[in-house]
Every structure is written in structure tokens, then in C-alpha cells.
Amino acid sequence: MRKLNKGRKLSRTKNKRKALLKALVTSLFLHERIQTTEAKAKELRVVAEKFITRAKNNTIANKRVLAQVLSPKINKKLFEEIAPKYKDRNGGYTRIMRLGPRPSDGANMVIIELVK
């Protein structure tokens, strides 16, 4: 039983799931809009919003924490471009729009994007 266990496993081990979310969040911050499955997008939303909230408080400690996860290019963009846009917003930095099932396997596809 999965009592009180949050998050989705996404049919992956912990390390592969962590790598997947790192790649997805990097793509989201780079392109500001990506297309993925609904389950991945819902899990990505949690990670991306935590990163943006941390980046809004522009301190050395927060830069070091995010530098362990993100590449220097993405880290710079997050702190200099993305986070300042949301300084007056208390969460809800991403939007998920449903596209319908994928033709090959029927997985529900969505677009996840950063809110303007």
C-alpha cells in the first residue's frame, strides 16, 4: 500500500525518474513550453514551481542549491529572466493544456508552459 507516499513513479527507478525530471525542467525553462504526457507534466509542475519559488529569493545559497541540479546556462536564465517575472505572484507559474490521446499508444498528451 502506498499510504502517504506522494508523487508518481512513472515506471522508473529513483535515479532514472530524477534524471527524467531534470531533463524536463531544463527543457521547460529553456523553451518555456513543452509537450509531454499528462503524468509527466503533473510531476514536472511540482518540481518547476519549487525551483521558481527558490529562484525568486535571489541569494547565494539558493543559487548554489539550484546549480547542483541545473546547468549554468539554465540557472542564469532562471535567476535573471524567469524568476523576476513572477516576483509578485504567489505560485501557479505553470499551465497545463490538454491535447488529447497520442495516436500510437493512447497516452494523454498535454502542453505545459510557463504563465506570462
N, C-alpha and C positions, 0 to 999 in steps of 0.2 A: 504494500500500500504506500502511496506517495503522500502521506499526511504532512502538511505544512512545507512541502518541497515546492519552491517557486521555480518558474522558468520551464522552458521546453528543452527536450533532449535533442531534437532534430535528427534522430537516428545516428548520432555521432558520439564518440568518446569525448571526454572533457577537453583534451588538448585540441582535437580537431574542431570541436564546437567553438572554442576560444579563437582559433585561427580564422574560422569562417566569419565570426562576428567582427574580428579585427579588419578583415578584408572588406566586409560590407560597410562598416562605419567609415573606413578610409575612402571607399568609392562614393559614399553618400556625401561626405564633406568635400570631396574633390569636385564632383559633378552637381551636387545639391539636389539631385533627383535620380533615383534608380528604379529599375523594375525587378521584382523578385517574387517569391511565393509569399502567401499571406502569413504563414507561421514564422518564416524568417524575418519578415518585416515587423511583426509584433514583438519579436525578441530584440530586433535591431533598435526599435524605438526606445526601449528601456536603456540600452547602452548609450545611444547617441544623446539622449536628453540628459543623462548623468554627465557626459563629457562636456556638453554645452554649459550646463549649470556650473560645473567646476571651472570652466574657462572664463565665465563671466566675472569671477573673482580672480583678477589677474595678479597672482602672486608667484614668487619663485617656486614655492612648494607645489602649487598646482601645475606649473609648467613642467616641473621635474616628474610629477606623477604621470602626466599625460605623455611626456617624452618617452617613457618606458613602453608605451603601447603604440603610439603613432609615430610616423616618420617625421623628420624635421620640417619638411615642406607642408605637410598637412597640419602639423602642430602650429606652425606660424600662421597659416590661413585661419585656423580655428580661433586663435587668440586675437588676430588683427582684423579679420573681416567678419567672421560668423558671430562670435560672441557679442561684439558691440551692438549688432543689430537687435539683440534680444535683451538689452540691459534693463528695459522697463517691463519685460514680460516675465511672469511667474510660471514658467513651464509651458508645455504644449508647443514645442518648437518644430514638431514634425506633423505631417498629414499623410494619411494612408487612403488611397483611392483604389477601389476595386475595379479590375478589368474583366474578370470572368475566368472560366477554366482554360488551362493550357491545352491545346489540341492533342498533344502526344500522350499525356498521362492524366489529364483532367485536374491537375493541381490548380487551386485558386491563385491567380496572379494578381498582383497589386503594384501600384506605383507609390513609393514612399519618397516624400520630398520635404525639404526644409520650408517652413512657412515664411512668407515675405514679411 
